[in-house]
């Protein structure tokens, strides 16, 4: 099995290490102390579908990010 450490361009997304390989999205997760992990591959078509879904919803994602940043700032200022 290839691990994300064998690839130059990988990104941590939540608990998952992710990278692209031949147009396919690869996800890998292993919890410390747990002998099993999770490995997933999306085909190039599935990866494109996910990209399209995220692109169509970019306004909502940006709005959620703004609200999270605003909340974090207000929590920090309230300390």
C-alpha positions in Angstrom: 0.0 0.0 0.0 1.2 3.5 -0.8 1.2 5.9 2.1 1.0 9.7 1.8 4.6 9.9 2.8 5.6 8.6 -0.6 4.0 11.5 -2.4 5.3 15.1 -2.6 1.9 16.9 -2.6 -0.3 15.7 0.2 -2.6 17.5 2.6 -4.1 16.7 6.0 -7.9 17.1 5.8 -9.4 16.6 9.3 -8.1 13.2 10.4 -7.2 12.1 6.9 -4.0 12.4 4.9 -4.9 13.0 1.3 -3.1 13.1 -2.0 -3.8 12.8 -5.8 -2.3 9.9 -7.7 -3.1 9.6 -11.5 -6.2 11.9 -11.0 -7.5 9.7 -8.2 -8.0 11.1 -4.7 -6.4 8.9 -2.0 -7.4 9.2 1.6 -5.6 7.5 4.5 -6.4 7.5 8.2 -4.7 5.7 11.1 -5.4 6.4 14.7 -2.5 6.1 17.1 -2.8 3.0 19.3 -5.4 1.4 16.9 -4.0 -1.4 14.8 -6.4 -0.8 11.9 -6.8 2.2 9.7 -8.8 3.4 6.8 -7.7 3.7 3.2 -9.9 5.0 0.4 -9.5 5.7 -3.3 -11.9 7.8 -5.4 -11.7 7.2 -9.1 -10.9 10.1 -11.3 -14.6 10.5 -12.1 -15.5 10.4 -8.4 -12.8 12.9 -7.6 -14.1 15.3 -10.3 -17.6 14.9 -8.9 -16.3 15.8 -5.4 -14.5 18.8 -6.9 -17.6 20.0 -8.7 -19.7 19.6 -5.5 -17.2 21.6 -3.5 -17.0 24.3 -6.3 -20.8 24.6 -6.5 -20.9 25.1 -2.7 -17.9 27.4 -2.4 -20.1 30.4 -1.2 -21.6 28.3 1.6 -18.1 27.0 2.6 -16.7 30.5 2.6 -19.6 31.8 4.7 -19.0 29.0 7.2 -15.3 29.8 7.4 -16.1 33.4 8.0 -18.5 32.6 10.8 -16.0 30.2 12.4 -13.3 32.9 12.2 -15.6 35.5 13.6 -16.6 33.2 16.5 -13.0 32.3 17.2 -12.1 36.0 17.2 -14.9 36.9 19.6 -14.0 34.0 21.9 -10.3 35.2 21.9 -11.3 38.8 22.6 -13.6 37.7 25.4 -10.7 36.1 27.4 
